Every structure is written in structure tokens, then in C-alpha cells.
């Protein structure tokens, strides 16, 4: 339906991602209580459960969009140059992952 669409899959160090989940109010509890693809309700108390789930999620998204314009954007290392090149226009990204520090 949108042949010219651009997709951006954000990622980061997975241990840092779990720490970020824990800093976002009740995000971990909401993930545990949700019934998400690959993360059944009641799973997610252990860091390893969330890391395994988000890794598989990234794989599923990448596989689903393999024939599309997809940028795998690691917020720990990528910035304006990668976004600009991918989107074909100048993009501002004034910092890397601001919540990491």
C-alpha cells in the first residue's frame, strides 16, 4: 500500500535496554501483564526473558521488512549521518542515547 515507505528499527545494547525499561515507570510490569507475540502474559520478570523476547522481536521485524526500505538504527552508535543517508534528506540527531548516562 505504501511502496515508498521507510522503516526504522531502533535497537541498542540489550542490557541497557532492560535498564531503560525499568526506568520507565511500570513498563516492565506492563510487559509482564501483556500478552505479546513471543512474550506470553506472566513472563518478563527475569532480564534474560526480556532480552530473549526483544532479540526475537527485532529478528521478526527485520524478516517481515526484508524487502522494504529498512534501516537498522542502533541508538548507541548511529546518528544524523545514518538517518540522513537513509531518508535522503538532512536530519538532526543532536545526541546519541541521552538516557544512557
N, C-alpha and C positions, 0 to 999 in steps of 0.2 A: 504494500500500500504506500510505502514511503521509500522509494528506491534510492533517494539521495540522503537518507538519514545517516547520521554519525552516532556511534555509540561509544561511550567511555566507561570502562570497567575500572573503578578505583580499587587499589589494593595497598597494602603496607605490610610491614613486619607483623606477623600474626600475633606474637606475644604482646606487642604494643597495641594491636587492635583489641585484644581482650582487655587490656588495661583501660583503653578508651571506652569500651562497652561498660565497664564497671564504674567509670566516672560519669556516665550519662544517666543520672537519676536511677530509675528502676529498669534500665534497659535489659540487664541480664535476666531479671525476674520475668519481664515481658517475653523474652526469647524462650525461657523455660516453660512459660504458660501457653505460648502459641503452639500451633500445630503447623509447622512449616515444612516444605518439601525437604526431606533429608534430616530434619530435626523434629522428631516427634515430641508431643507435649510431655513435659516432665524431664526431658534431657537438656543438659546445658549447665549444670552446677559445676562440673569439672572444666577447667580451662581446656583440657585436651578435647572434650566433646565439642566445644565451640570452634576450636582450631580445625578439627576434622570437618565440621559442618561448613565453615566458611571456605575452606580449601575446595571442598566438593562443589560448593555453590559457584565459586569462580570458574571451576572446570566446566560446569553445566552451562554457565552463561557464555563462556568462550566457545564451547562446542555449538551452542544454539546460534551464535552470531558469526560463525567461522566464515561465512560467505558475505558478510556485511562489512561495512567500514567500522572497524573496532580498534580502539586504542586501549591497550592495557597500560593504565597510568598508575605507577607506584608513587604515592604521595610522599614517600621518604626520599625519593631520588629525582623524580621528574618535576618539571616546572613549565614556565611560559614557553620555552623553545619547543618542547614536545607538543603542547596544546596548539600553539600557533601553526606548526608544520602540519599537524593532523587536520585542523579545521580550515587551513588555507587563509588565515587572517591573523592579525596581531592580537594576541590575548595577554591580559595581565594576570600574573600569578606572583604576587609580591613576596611570597614566602613559601617555604616547604611546609611540612606538617607543623602547624602552630601549636597544637595541643600536646605534642611530644615532650615539650620541655616544661 
